[in-house]
Amino acid sequence: MSDLGFETVDPRFDSYVLANAPIEKLAEGFRWIEGLVWMGDWNTLLFQDLPRDRTMAWSETTGVSVWRFPSGLANGQARDTNGRVVFCSNRERGVCRVEHDGSISVLASHYDGRRLNAPNDVVVKSDGSIWFTDPVYGISNDYEGTRQASEITPAVYRIDPGGALHLVSDAFDGPNGLAFSPNERHLYVAATGDQTKPDPVQVLRVFEVGEDGHSLEGMRDFAKVSPGYTDGMAIDEDGNIWSSAGDGVHCLSPEGELLGRIKLPFRVSNLCFGGSPHFNRLFIGASHTLYSVFLNRRGARWP
């Protein structure tokens, strides 16, 4: 089997693949890619070369450039409802925002008087609230952060539009990537476990979002990706979950069924939908290499 291509598991997957749209290698030579986010009005992809402390930019016309250095050892990032970039910082051990004038604001760094660990991934809900995961990975070594002691249990948090920080779930040893369903009634959270243990819990979980729009209910295991595990994910307009995996990208139905795979030669960390004007291009961070592929589905947008 080729290391680069598509693999159908369920016939539904065939309708997502465009026969004349190849998997494209856009750039390589990075140390570890994270935090992909599409900036539609710039027609530009932003992503992290995390160990190099750089936020990179890629566009069809100019290729790759450095957008921000130092990045604060930035990891996951998203765009807020005002067009600003919100990012997780291993250096600040917090969630920060790039203001329109280029200045940096720290949105959250402590909870209940204790320092956060190293926020990992972040999503912005259509009501303006900011949701993020806080595992210990970014303070567990000196490669992607600085080795430091943890002061607080790993958890998932929400920052209200007014700035208040709330703990919404501490049911994880290692919460990682997260994403909302298209109607924002479900929140997917990747559990990647305590990686110091021989058999960490690594499963994609899903919550129901309460009627109030900010509480989480009914956590359950949704799917288990193998080889590897779910780290980052992207959601399409039909509610399918495009999950990172050890052998590329796995496409999961809204019911958690494996529909097919995008086979790549490297482990995938993170991905996102983008591309102007149709939002149907999947950008993929595969270890040290950036790929993309046009699909016959668009990424999910806010309701």
N, C-alpha and C positions, 0 to 999 in steps of 0.2 A: 504494500500500500504506500502511495506517495505521501511525503511529509507535507505536501501543499495541495489542497483541494477540498472538495465537498464530499460528505458521506451522509446518505439518506438512511435514516432509521425508520421513519414513518413517512408514507407517501405525501403527507401534507407539506413536508419540508421542500419538496420539489418546486412548489409554487412560489417559494421565497427566493429561489436562486435564479439569476439571470444568466442564461447560457453564454452570452457574449460579454459578460462582465468579469474579468479575471481578478484574482486576489493580487493586489499590488503591493510591492515593497516600496515604501515612501522614503525611509531613512534608516540608518543603522549606526552602530558605534556608541550607543548610550550605555551607561552602567546598569540602570534599572528604571524602566518607564513606569510612571504612575499618573493618576489624576488627570485623565483626558476630559476636556470640556470644549464644546464647540461654541465659537463666538460668531453668530450668524451675521451680524452687521459688519464684522471685519472680514468675513469669509475665511476665517482662520481657526485652526485647532491649537489650543494650548495644552501642554502636557509637561510632566515633571521628568527631569533626569535627576532623580532624588539624591543619590550619593554625591553627585557633582554640585548639589545646592543650586540648581538652575531650573527656572521655568522656561520651557522652550515654546516656540511658535512655529507652526507649519502652515504654509498656504500654497495653493496650486501655482501661483505666479512667482513667488520668491523663494520657495523651499523652506529650509530650516534656519531659524535664527534664535538668539537668546532674547527672551522677552523681559525676564527679571532675574538679576543676580546681585547679591545672594537672594535666594528664595525663602530663607527661613527654614531650610530643609523641608520644603512643602511637600505634602502628600496629596490626598484627595482634594478636589476643588469643584466648585459649581458656580453658576451665575445666579445672582439674586434677582428679585423682581424689578430692581432699579438698574440692572445691567452691570452691576459691580461683581468682581470676582471674589468669592469667599473660599478660603483655603484652610486646610489643616496644617499646622506647623509643628514639626518635631522639635525645632529649636525653642520655640516659645511654649511648647506643651499646651497649645491652645488652638482656638479657631480665630482666624483673622480675616480682614477684608481689605482689598485694595480699593481705595476711594477713587473718585473720578479724577482727582488731581495727582494721583500716584502715591499718596501717603497711605500708611498702613494703620488700621485700627484693630486692636485686640478685642474680640467680642466675648470670648470666654476663656479663662485660664484656671479658674478655681471653682470648686463646688463644695459647699458646706465647710469652707475654710481650708480645704486641702487642694493641693495642686492636681490638675488633671494629669493623666499619664502621657499619652501622645496621640491626640485625635488623628484618626486614620482616613475616614471617608465622610463625605458631607453631601446632603441633598437639600434643596430649597423647595418647600411646598408652595402651592399657588397662593396661599394666604400670607406668604412672606416669612413664615417660620422656617428656621434652619435646624435640621436634624443631623446628628453626627454620631459616630462611634468612637470609643475611647479605649482601645486595648493597650497593652504595654510594649508592643513590638518596637516602637520608635525610641524607647529608653532601655531596650534590652541589649544593645550593642553600639559600637562606635562607628558603624558603617553608614547607617541611615539616620543617626541621631547621636546622642551622647548617653552612655550607660549611666543610669541613675536609678535610685530606689523608687519604687511605686509607693504613693501615699494613699491611693484610693482604689476601690474595686473597679475592674473594667465594666463599662456600661454604655447604654445608648441614651443620648440627651436630646433635648429640644430647646432652642433659643426662640422665645416669642418675638414677634415684631417689635415689641417695646423693649426688648433686651433681657428679660428675665430668663434665667437658666433653670430647666427642670430635668430631673432624672426620669426617664420613661421606662427603662428596663435594665435590670442588672442580672439577667438570667443567662449570662455568657461568660465563659473564661476568656474568650478572645473575639469580640464582635469586630467585624471587618467591613466589607462593602455593604451598601444599602441602597434601596431604590423603591419608589412608589409605583403601584399599578397605575394605568392611565387615568382611572377615575379617583385615584388617591384613597380608595377604601381599604387597600392592603399595603403593608410595608414589608418588604423582603429584607432580611438581614442575614449576611453570611457569617456563620460561626466557624472560625478557623482554629479555635481551641488554644489551650496552653501548650505551645510548641516545645516546651522543655520536657514534656512528658512523652513516653514512648508511643502512646496511642491517643493523641488529642481528638476531641470531638470536632469533626469537620462536616458540617451539613448546612444546607440553605434552609432557613426558617422563614415563616410568614406570620405576621400579626394582622388582625382586623383593626382598623382605625375606628375608634368610637364615634358615636353620633356628634360628640362635641368637637371632633376634628383634630384632637390632640392627645387623647388617651389611647393606649394600646390594649387589645384584648385577645384572648384565644390563641396564644402562641402554639404553633405546631411545626413539626418537621415537614418540609415541603419537597425537597429533592436532595439527593446526594450525587455529586459529580465525581466521576472517576474515569481516568487517572487524575490525580491532583485534587483540587477542591475549588469551590466558588470563592473568589476573592472580590473582583469587581463584576458589575453586570450592567446591562443596558436593556431597556424595555421598549418593545415596538408597539405600534398603534393597535394591534390585536391583543395585547397583553402577554405576548410571548416574552420569556426571559432569555436573553443572550448572555450566557455565563462564561467567565474565564474558566480554564481547565488546564490540566497538565499537558494536553496534546492539542490545544487550540481553543476554540470556542464551541460550547454546547448550546443548542437551542432547545429550550424547555417550553412546553405548552402552559397555559394558565392553570392547568390541572397537575403540572409537575411531570408530564411525560417527556421523555427524550425524543425529539423529532429529528434531529440531525446534528452534524458537526461541521465546523470549518476547521480542517486539519492544517496545523502549522508546525514547523520544526522546533518551536521553542514554547516554553510555558508562558501562558498569558496571565498578566496581572490585572489589567484594567481595559475598559473599552467604552465607547460612547457612540451614539448616532450623531450625524452632522451632515454637512454638505448643503450648499445652496443651489437651487431654491427648494428642493423637495425633501431634505432631511432624511434621505434614504441611503446614506453612505455610512457604513459601520467602520469606525476607526479602532484599531486594535494595538495595544501595547503588549508586545510579546518579548519579555525580558529586555534585550538590548536593541530590538528592532521594531519599527513602526510600520504597520500594514494598514490597508483599507480594502473594502470591497463594497460595490454598489449592490443593494438588495432590492427585491420586489416587494418591500414593505418599508414604511416610513417609521421613524422613531416616534415614541409617544410624546405628545405635547400636553400641556396643562389643559384641563377641561374648560 
